[in-house]
Amino acid sequence: MSSRRATLVAGVGFAFVYVGSVVLVDDLVPPGLRGTGQGLAKAVAFGLAPILGSLAGGAIYDYAGPRAMFLACAAAALVAGTSVFVVAARRRLARLSTV
């Protein structure tokens, strides 16, 4: 029964991530390029990222061990989150300055 619950939680989590990515790309891309933006976002998030992440993660784990792998993932998440925050803040400021 616990594997069913884990599958349910994973499915709900994927739905939130997918919808969030669609809304984020829709907000950041100009209206005429939204289809292209969605295609590029899906290609990177669901194609290229897992491949490169698996290769880099395996190399880090093999070379330096699990502690280094965890620290590298934490650093990557921090950089990604900060980048999204900065881009969104700049976008908001640009909208406010044109109003």
C-alpha positions in Angstrom: 0.0 0.0 0.0 2.9 2.4 0.7 4.1 2.2 -2.9 0.6 3.4 -4.1 0.9 6.4 -1.7 4.4 7.2 -3.0 3.1 7.0 -6.6 0.2 9.3 -5.7 2.5 11.8 -4.1 5.0 11.7 -7.0 2.1 12.2 -9.5 0.7 15.2 -7.6 4.2 16.7 -7.3 4.9 16.2 -11.0 1.6 17.9 -11.8 2.5 20.9 -9.6 6.0 21.2 -11.3 4.6 20.9 -14.8 1.8 23.4 -14.3 4.3 25.8 -12.6 6.7 25.6 -15.4 4.0 26.3 -18.0 2.8 29.3 -16.1 6.3 30.6 -15.5 7.3 30.3 -19.2 4.0 31.9 -20.2 4.8 34.8 -18.0 8.4 35.3 -19.0 8.2 34.8 -22.8 6.7 37.5 -25.2 3.2 36.6 -26.5 4.4 35.8 -30.0 7.0 33.3 -28.8 5.0 31.4 -26.2 4.9 28.2 -28.2 8.6 28.3 -28.9 9.2 29.1 -25.2 7.1 26.2 -24.0 8.9 23.8 -26.4 12.3 24.9 -25.3 11.4 24.7 -21.7 10.1 21.2 -22.0 13.1 20.1 -24.1 15.5 21.4 -21.4 13.5 20.4 -18.3 12.3 16.9 -19.4 15.1 16.0 -21.9 18.4 17.6 -21.5 18.5 18.3 -17.8 17.9 14.7 -16.6 20.6 13.4 -19.0 23.2 16.0 -18.0 22.3 15.8 -14.3 22.7 12.0 -14.3 26.1 12.2 -16.0 27.4 15.0 -13.8 25.9 13.5 -10.6 27.4 10.1 -11.3 30.8 11.6 -12.0 30.7 13.7 -8.8 29.5 10.7 -6.7 32.1 8.4 -8.2 35.0 10.8 -7.8 34.2 12.5 -4.4 31.4 10.5 -2.7 27.9 11.2 -1.4 28.7 14.2 0.7 30.2 16.1 -2.2 27.2 15.1 -4.3 24.8 16.5 -1.7 26.7 19.7 -1.5 26.9 20.1 -5.3 23.1 19.6 -5.5 22.5 22.1 -2.7 24.7 24.7 -4.4 23.1 24.1 -7.8 19.6 24.5 -6.2 20.7 27.7 -4.5 22.1 29.2 -7.7 19.0 28.2 -9.7 16.6 29.6 -7.1 18.6 32.9 -6.9 18.6 33.2 -10.7 14.9 32.7 -10.9 14.3 35.3 -8.2 16.6 37.9 -9.9 15.0 37.4 -13.3 11.5 37.6 -11.9 12.4 40.8 -9.9 13.9 42.4 -13.0 10.8 41.5 -15.0 8.5 43.1 -12.3 10.6 46.2 -12.2 10.5 46.5 -16.0 6.7 46.2 -15.9 6.4 48.8 -13.2 8.6 51.3 -15.1 6.5 51.0 -18.3 3.2 51.6 -16.5 
